[in-house]
Amino acid sequence: MPRRSSGPKLWFDKARQRWTISDGKSKRRTNCRRDEIRAAEKELKAYIAEKHTVDKASTAIADILMAYIDEVITGKVSEPDSLMMIRRLNAWWGDKFIADITPAKCKAYIAHRGGKTVARSELGYLRAALKHWHKNHNPILIPTITMPDRPPARERWLTRSEAARFLWAARRTPHLARFFIIGWYTGSRRTVILNMKWSLIKLDDRIMFRKPPGAVQTKKRAPPLRIGNRLLSHLKRWKRLDGDKELLIRFAGANRGGPIKQIDRAWKQTRIKAKLGTDVTPHVLRHSRATHMMRQGIDPWSAAQFLGMSIKLLETTYGHHRPDWQTDASNAG
């Protein structure tokens, strides 16, 4: 968690017998003796006014990240993943200031993270936090964030036989099996599945709400969906087992009933047992759902609505899986 800067404060220098203004790693001496505390406070007040009106670029990045967590991230379904990325940002940027955000520093951060994809996601959070600070706290000259190139769209998806292998390997890990089944049949994102509650599922109406009513909509849309026949059978069976429990994905051991925030370890162990490659990540379930719908010739508008993505993205990334893809063009002439 980023540590918010305590800001400028008075500190009595016993060696000089004078008050000193301490601001993080910097110090500014005053000529005020111990009994001249009021005069020292006036100098501190003037220093703070000067700092925030003249040198806005000296704002600590830790403060900016903390404000973004408190005012934007907290309470969202994506909070666990977002906090993980912001902690990584803070470990490298937290003791720096806005003026330190330069192309060279951004490239150094990308190298430090050792992967362009993860660095791009994390720097996106830094840019969003800067924009939030500019809009809601103190207008600043937002520096340009040098981002790594956008990675190509992932093509990996699971065949039905691969999905069966994974589920067999997960048979002794109930929460992971549930996660997989929901992801396979709905194409929902990880955080949506992990936060799924029975109160959001209307079995009689065959509707699954992926977000609570009134939840703020973000760029990553999660619209309600109609529950298919196969998923409905699983849900009815789980409901009989769960009774009045609220969470669908929860611990079954020592922390029985508690929420599960991360599944990476269990996923990796099961993937290895199923003899699947490292490219099989939880997000592959979303790719698999989109791919299989395209392969079955589902109407793109209906598929896009079901998945919560734009038709443009669906067509660009998965359109080549449709049976009639470029048929007319390839047979022309």
C-alpha positions as CSV (number, residue, x, y, z in Angstrom):
1,M,0.0,0.0,0.0
2,P,1.4,3.4,-0.9
3,R,2.4,5.5,2.2
4,R,1.0,9.0,2.1
5,S,3.6,11.6,2.6
6,S,3.2,13.3,6.0
7,G,4.0,16.7,4.3
8,P,6.2,19.6,5.5
9,K,6.5,19.9,9.3
10,L,8.6,21.7,12.0
11,W,11.6,19.9,13.5
12,F,13.8,21.3,16.3
13,D,17.5,21.0,15.4
14,K,19.2,20.6,18.8
15,A,22.6,21.0,17.3
16,R,21.7,24.5,16.0
17,Q,19.1,25.3,18.6
18,R,16.8,26.4,15.8
19,W,13.6,25.3,14.2
20,T,13.9,23.6,10.8
21,I,11.3,22.8,8.2
22,S,11.5,19.1,7.3
23,D,9.8,18.0,4.0
24,G,10.7,14.3,3.3
25,K,14.4,14.2,2.4
26,S,14.7,18.0,2.1
27,K,15.3,20.5,5.0
28,R,15.0,24.3,5.1
29,R,16.6,26.1,8.0
30,T,15.0,28.9,9.9
31,N,16.5,31.4,12.4
32,C,13.7,30.8,14.9
33,R,14.8,29.8,18.4
34,R,12.9,27.2,20.6
35,D,10.7,29.9,22.2
36,E,9.9,31.5,18.7
37,I,7.5,28.7,17.7
38,R,4.9,31.2,16.3
39,A,7.4,32.7,14.0
40,A,8.5,29.2,12.9
41,E,4.9,28.3,12.2
42,K,4.6,31.4,10.0
43,E,7.6,30.3,8.0
44,L,6.2,26.8,7.7
45,K,2.9,28.2,6.4
46,A,4.7,30.4,3.9
47,Y,6.8,27.3,2.8
48,I,3.7,25.2,2.2
49,A,2.0,28.0,0.2
50,E,5.0,28.4,-1.9
51,K,5.4,24.7,-2.6
52,H,1.8,24.2,-3.7
53,T,1.4,27.3,-5.8
54,V,4.8,27.4,-7.5
55,D,6.1,23.9,-7.6
56,K,3.2,21.6,-8.3
57,A,5.6,19.2,-9.9
58,S,6.9,18.4,-6.4
59,T,3.8,16.5,-5.5
60,A,4.7,13.0,-4.3
61,I,3.5,10.2,-6.5
62,A,2.7,8.1,-3.3
63,D,0.1,10.8,-2.5
64,I,-1.4,10.6,-6.0
65,L,-1.6,6.8,-5.9
66,M,-3.1,6.8,-2.4
67,A,-5.8,9.3,-3.5
68,Y,-6.6,7.1,-6.5
69,I,-7.0,4.0,-4.3
70,D,-9.2,5.8,-1.8
71,E,-11.5,7.6,-4.3
72,V,-11.6,5.3,-7.3
73,I,-10.4,1.8,-6.6
74,T,-11.9,1.0,-3.3
75,G,-15.1,-1.0,-3.5
76,K,-14.8,-2.0,-7.2
77,V,-14.9,-5.7,-8.2
78,S,-11.5,-5.2,-9.7
79,E,-10.0,-3.9,-6.4
80,P,-7.7,-6.9,-5.6
81,D,-6.0,-6.8,-9.0
82,S,-5.8,-3.0,-9.1
83,L,-4.2,-2.9,-5.6
84,M,-1.6,-5.4,-6.7
85,M,-0.6,-3.3,-9.7
86,I,-0.6,-0.1,-7.7
87,R,1.6,-1.7,-5.0
88,R,4.1,-2.6,-7.7
89,L,4.0,1.0,-9.0
90,N,4.5,2.4,-5.5
91,A,7.5,0.2,-4.9
92,W,9.3,1.9,-7.7
93,W,7.7,5.3,-8.1
94,G,6.4,6.0,-4.5
95,D,9.4,8.1,-3.3
96,K,9.5,10.1,-6.6
97,F,7.6,13.2,-7.7
98,I,5.7,14.3,-10.7
99,A,8.8,16.0,-12.1
100,D,10.6,12.7,-12.1
101,I,8.2,11.1,-14.6
102,T,10.3,11.3,-17.8
103,P,10.6,9.0,-20.9
104,A,13.9,7.7,-19.5
105,K,12.4,6.8,-16.1
106,C,9.4,5.2,-17.8
107,K,11.7,3.0,-19.9
108,A,13.7,2.2,-16.8
109,Y,10.5,1.0,-15.1
110,I,9.6,-1.1,-18.1
111,A,13.0,-2.8,-18.0
112,H,12.6,-3.2,-14.2
113,R,9.3,-5.0,-14.6
114,G,10.9,-7.3,-17.2
115,G,7.8,-7.6,-19.3
116,K,6.1,-5.1,-21.7
117,T,2.6,-6.4,-21.1
118,V,2.5,-6.1,-17.4
119,A,4.4,-2.8,-17.4
120,R,1.9,-1.4,-19.9
121,S,-1.0,-2.3,-17.6
122,E,0.7,-0.8,-14.5
123,L,1.7,2.5,-16.3
124,G,-1.9,2.8,-17.4
125,Y,-2.8,3.0,-13.7
126,L,-0.2,5.6,-13.1
127,R,-1.6,7.7,-16.0
128,A,-5.2,7.3,-14.7
129,A,-4.1,8.3,-11.1
130,L,-2.4,11.5,-12.5
131,K,-5.5,12.4,-14.4
132,H,-7.7,11.9,-11.3
133,W,-5.4,14.1,-9.2
134,H,-5.4,16.8,-11.9
135,K,-9.2,16.8,-12.0
136,N,-10.1,16.4,-8.4
137,H,-7.2,17.7,-6.3
138,N,-4.7,20.1,-7.8
139,P,-4.4,21.0,-11.5
140,I,-1.0,19.8,-12.8
141,L,0.8,19.6,-16.0
142,I,0.3,15.9,-16.7
143,P,3.6,14.4,-17.9
144,T,3.6,12.1,-20.9
145,I,3.8,8.4,-19.9
146,T,6.0,6.5,-22.3
147,M,4.2,3.2,-22.8
148,P,5.5,-0.1,-24.3
149,D,3.9,-1.1,-27.6
150,R,0.5,-2.7,-27.3
151,P,1.0,-6.5,-27.4
152,P,-0.8,-8.5,-30.2
153,A,-4.1,-10.0,-29.3
154,R,-3.8,-13.4,-27.8
155,E,-5.0,-16.3,-29.9
156,R,-5.0,-19.1,-27.3
157,W,-8.3,-20.8,-26.6
158,L,-9.3,-24.2,-25.2
159,T,-10.8,-27.0,-27.2
160,R,-13.5,-29.0,-25.5
161,S,-11.1,-31.9,-24.8
162,E,-8.6,-29.5,-23.1
163,A,-11.4,-28.1,-21.0
164,A,-12.4,-31.6,-19.9
165,R,-8.8,-32.3,-19.0
166,F,-8.6,-29.2,-16.9
167,L,-11.9,-29.9,-15.1
168,W,-10.8,-33.5,-14.3
169,A,-7.6,-32.1,-12.8
170,A,-9.6,-29.6,-10.7
171,R,-12.1,-32.2,-9.4
172,R,-10.6,-32.0,-5.9
173,T,-10.5,-28.2,-5.9
174,P,-14.3,-27.2,-5.9
175,H,-13.8,-23.5,-6.0
176,L,-11.5,-23.7,-9.0
177,A,-13.9,-26.1,-10.8
178,R,-16.8,-23.6,-10.3
179,F,-14.6,-20.7,-11.5
180,F,-13.7,-22.7,-14.6
181,I,-17.3,-23.7,-15.4
182,I,-18.7,-20.2,-15.0
183,G,-15.9,-18.7,-17.1
184,W,-16.3,-21.4,-19.8
185,Y,-20.1,-20.8,-20.2
186,T,-20.2,-17.0,-19.7
187,G,-16.8,-15.6,-20.8
188,S,-16.9,-13.4,-17.8
189,R,-13.7,-11.7,-16.5
190,R,-11.8,-13.1,-13.4
191,T,-12.9,-10.4,-11.0
192,V,-16.6,-10.7,-11.9
193,I,-16.5,-14.5,-11.3
194,L,-14.7,-14.2,-8.0
195,N,-17.2,-11.7,-6.7
196,M,-20.3,-13.6,-8.0
197,K,-23.1,-13.9,-5.4
198,W,-26.3,-15.9,-5.4
199,S,-28.3,-12.8,-5.0
200,L,-27.2,-11.8,-8.5
201,I,-28.5,-15.0,-10.0
202,K,-32.2,-15.4,-10.9
203,L,-32.6,-19.1,-11.6
204,D,-36.3,-18.9,-12.4
205,D,-35.8,-16.1,-14.9
206,R,-32.4,-17.6,-16.1
207,I,-30.6,-14.3,-15.7
208,M,-27.2,-13.7,-14.2
209,F,-26.3,-10.2,-13.2
210,R,-22.5,-9.8,-13.3
211,K,-22.6,-6.5,-11.3
212,P,-24.8,-5.5,-8.4
213,P,-27.7,-3.1,-9.3
214,G,-26.5,0.5,-9.4
215,A,-22.8,-0.5,-9.7
216,V,-20.7,2.0,-11.6
217,Q,-20.1,1.0,-15.2
218,T,-16.5,1.1,-16.5
219,K,-14.9,0.5,-19.8
220,K,-14.8,-3.2,-19.0
221,R,-18.5,-3.8,-19.4
222,A,-20.2,-6.7,-17.6
223,P,-23.9,-6.7,-18.7
224,P,-26.5,-9.2,-17.5
225,L,-26.6,-12.5,-19.4
226,R,-29.1,-15.3,-20.1
227,I,-28.1,-18.6,-18.4
228,G,-27.7,-21.4,-20.8
229,N,-29.1,-24.9,-20.2
230,R,-25.8,-26.5,-19.3
231,L,-24.8,-23.8,-16.9
232,L,-28.3,-23.8,-15.4
233,S,-27.9,-27.4,-14.4
234,H,-24.6,-26.7,-12.6
235,L,-26.1,-23.7,-10.8
236,K,-29.1,-25.6,-9.6
237,R,-26.9,-28.3,-8.2
238,W,-24.6,-25.8,-6.5
239,K,-27.6,-24.0,-5.0
240,R,-28.8,-27.2,-3.4
241,L,-25.3,-27.7,-1.9
242,D,-24.8,-24.1,-0.8
243,G,-28.2,-23.5,0.9
244,D,-28.2,-19.9,2.3
245,K,-24.5,-19.2,1.6
246,E,-23.9,-16.0,-0.5
247,L,-20.7,-16.5,-2.4
248,L,-20.4,-18.9,-5.3
249,I,-16.6,-19.0,-5.2
250,R,-15.4,-19.5,-1.6
251,F,-12.9,-21.5,0.5
252,A,-14.0,-25.0,1.5
253,G,-11.2,-25.7,4.0
254,A,-10.0,-23.9,7.2
255,N,-11.4,-20.6,5.9
256,R,-14.7,-22.2,5.0
257,G,-17.1,-19.7,3.4
258,G,-14.5,-16.9,3.1
259,P,-14.0,-15.0,-0.2
260,I,-11.3,-16.0,-2.6
261,K,-9.4,-13.0,-4.0
262,Q,-6.8,-14.8,-6.1
263,I,-6.7,-18.2,-7.9
264,D,-3.3,-18.1,-9.6
265,R,-1.7,-20.7,-7.4
266,A,-4.5,-23.2,-7.7
267,W,-4.9,-22.5,-11.4
268,K,-1.1,-23.1,-12.0
269,Q,-1.1,-26.4,-10.1
270,T,-4.2,-27.7,-12.0
271,R,-2.9,-26.5,-15.4
272,I,0.3,-28.5,-14.8
273,K,-1.7,-31.6,-13.8
274,A,-3.8,-31.2,-16.9
275,K,-0.5,-31.0,-19.0
276,L,-1.5,-27.6,-20.5
277,G,1.0,-24.9,-21.4
278,T,1.8,-21.7,-19.6
279,D,-0.3,-19.8,-22.1
280,V,-3.4,-21.2,-20.5
281,T,-4.3,-18.4,-18.1
282,P,-7.7,-17.7,-16.5
283,H,-8.4,-15.1,-19.2
284,V,-8.2,-17.9,-21.8
285,L,-11.8,-18.8,-20.7
286,R,-13.0,-15.5,-22.1
287,H,-11.1,-16.1,-25.3
288,S,-12.5,-19.7,-25.5
289,R,-16.1,-18.6,-25.1
290,A,-15.8,-15.9,-27.8
291,T,-14.0,-18.3,-30.1
292,H,-16.6,-21.1,-29.8
293,M,-19.5,-18.7,-30.3
294,M,-17.9,-17.5,-33.5
295,R,-17.1,-21.1,-34.7
296,Q,-20.8,-21.9,-34.1
297,G,-21.9,-18.9,-36.3
298,I,-23.6,-17.0,-33.4
299,D,-24.8,-13.5,-34.5
300,P,-21.9,-11.1,-33.7
301,W,-24.2,-8.5,-32.1
302,S,-25.7,-11.1,-29.8
303,A,-22.3,-12.5,-28.9
304,A,-20.8,-9.1,-28.2
305,Q,-23.7,-8.3,-25.9
306,F,-23.3,-11.6,-24.1
307,L,-19.6,-11.0,-23.6
308,G,-19.7,-7.3,-22.8
309,M,-17.4,-6.3,-25.6
310,S,-17.7,-4.1,-28.7
311,I,-18.6,-5.7,-32.0
312,K,-15.5,-4.1,-33.5
313,L,-13.3,-5.9,-31.0
314,L,-15.2,-9.2,-31.4
315,E,-14.9,-9.1,-35.2
316,T,-11.2,-8.0,-35.2
317,T,-10.0,-10.6,-32.7
318,Y,-12.3,-13.5,-33.2
319,G,-14.1,-12.9,-36.5
320,H,-11.8,-15.3,-38.5
321,H,-13.2,-18.2,-36.5
322,R,-16.6,-17.8,-38.2
323,P,-17.5,-20.5,-40.7
324,D,-18.4,-18.0,-43.4
325,W,-15.3,-15.7,-42.8
326,Q,-14.3,-14.2,-46.1
327,T,-16.1,-16.9,-48.0
328,D,-17.6,-14.5,-50.5
329,A,-14.3,-12.7,-51.0
330,S,-12.3,-15.8,-51.4
331,N,-14.7,-17.2,-54.1
332,A,-15.1,-14.0,-56.1
333,G,-14.1,-13.9,-59.8
